[in-house]
Amino acid sequence: MKYITLIAWLLLPVLAAGQHTFSSDDPEPPTMEELFSVKETFRYEVKYGFLKLGWVNVRLLSDSLYQDQERKHILTEIEANSSIPFVGKELDRFHSLFYVNEEGLPVEVKYWKDNIDENEYREIEYWFDRDLGQVYYKEEDDTRDTLALEDPATSGHLIFYFSRLFAGSEEDFKLPVYVTKKKGYIYGKNSLKKEERNYAPFDGPVMAYKMKGSTENIEGPFGFSGNFRAWFLDDDLRVPLEARVKVLWGNVIVRMIEYTREEL
């Protein structure tokens, strides 16, 4: 299961209710307001060499009330391929409640993991207290502690939105990530350069922006470290298409296989 979760947050179309045409007439990346103007669902396949490790599903749920404030709610569901020997049934769900700050960036207020197959709910939890400048956490082994908060803070989940705000630009980013009991960073290096790519939901090749990145002081999020690459569609919303992470022997690859999009 660790190999499946290691790059879920990096992506962590077009099959939709209607027909969509994508163009790069406007070269600017989207704002969070523009990303919230549509209802999207994503499905990715995770492979390591010839092995299909599992699938990643991502969607934005209805707003949730948290501490008397309305917050956005993103869910990532990760399912292992049970046909692989010794893997069995594995299903985890990762939740983040967040809002958009004055700089237009998504920031987390609560993150938790539900281990569905083992009936362990809220197995991991992280709370972000901006009044006190603290991050509180509870890990799988029931360890509890606090860390100093650095914004725009996340437990890795919001990289799915955060990276889209910079894709297809020449602006790099540094994202503080709180995971596995410590703070680290994800760095993204963006470019205007595009590549021709092929994905199952598309009728023919598409053009995609490529981002290169690395991590610092973390095993992750969720177990990966070092360098990675990601591709985003050359469209108005910079749809996340693929991510690749270098491991000891080759690459773990997450590729889009389904996408839906409805205007709100």
ZIGIRA-V134757 format. One line per field, one symbol per residue. burial: b if it has 16 or more other ideal C-beta (glycine too) atoms within 10 Angstrom, else e. Layout:
burial = ???
This chain:
burial = bebbbbbbbbbbbbebeeebebeeeeeebbebeebeebebbbbbbbbbeeeebbbbbbebeeeeeeeeeebbbbebbbbbbeeeeeeeebbbbbbbbbbbeeeebbbbbbbbbbbbeeeeeebbbbbbeeeeeebbbbbeeeeeeebebeebbbbbbbbbbbbbbbbbbeeebebbbbbbeebbebebebeeebeebebebbeeebbbbbbebebeebebbbbbbeebbbbbbbbbbbbbbbbbbeeeeeebbbbbebbbbeee
